[in-house]
Structure formats: structure tokens, C-alpha cells
Amino acid sequence: MVRDAEKMETSIRTIGIDWTIVRLGHLTDGFDLNYRFVKDRSIEGSNAITRSGAANFIVNAIEQPEYKNTHIGLGR
């Protein structure tokens, strides 16, 4: 699974489009919009996030230039 993710990320980085990769842990149910994130590395100490929290981050980040061509570690 990790090798497949690495191949996917390498492909995304090299095809000549703007990209943002969001790495997150286990998705949980419920409504909790809180999250923590770090740029250009995986988040430590957090392996779960609600689907609503992940969606909230992605929707808000989609047009933010500071997330262009970077990966984001996202968790609770």
C-alpha cells in the first residue's frame, strides 16, 4: 500500500499540473470540524480525523496558493 501511494504521489508531482496532496489518518464519523495540519510532512501524534473535518480543510484549502504543489499532513 505504501509503495502504491509513493508511486501515485510521484506521478502527480511530475505530470505538469498544480497539485496538493492531503495525507490523513483513519477517517471517523461524526461532525467535528477541528483539525491540525502541517505542510510538507506527515502529521505526528494524530491518526484519526472526522470526515467532516477532512472535507472542511480540503474545501477551504482548494484555492489557497500556500497549498499549491505541497503535501499536507492532516489530523485531529
N, C-alpha and C positions, 0 to 999 in steps of 0.2 A: 504494500500500500504506500509506503514512504517513497519507494523508487518511482512509482507511478505519479505521485504528487510532484516529485522533483522534475520528472520529465515534462509534466504539464506546465509547471512554472517556467522551465527553461524555454519551452515552446512559446509561451505567452510573451516572455521578455524579448524574444528575437523576431517576432513577426512584423514589427514596424508599426504597431498601434499604441495608443496610450492605454495603460493598464493600471489597475490596483488589485492586489491580491489580499484578501482578508482571511487570515488564519484564525480559526476559533476552535474551541474545545467542544465538549459534549453539549448538544442543544437540549434545552429543557422546555417544558410547557409553563404556562403562567404568563402573567403580564407584569414585567419588570423592565423598565427602560434604562436601568442603570448598567453601566459597563465601564471598564478601564481599557485603555489601548496604548500600545507603543508602536512607534514607527521602525521599520527595517529590522525587526526581530520578533520572535515569538514572545508572548506574554508569559511570565513566570507566576506560579502560585495560584493559578486560576484555570480550572479545566472545564468549567461549565458556564453557559450563558443562556438566557431565555431566547427563544425565537424572536420575541418582540424586541428585545434589546439588540440582537444582531441586526434585525431589519431596520430598527431605528438608526443605528450607526450607518449602515450602508446607504439608506435613503438620504441621510444628511451629508454623507461624505461624497456622494456621487459626482458632484460638480465643484468640489473644493480643490483648488490647484495644489494645495500642500500634500494631497494624497496621490497625485499623478506619478506614475512609474515608481511606486514603492509598495512594500507589503506591510500590512498592519496586523499585529497580534492583538486579538480582541478576547476579552473575558470578563468575568464578574469579580 
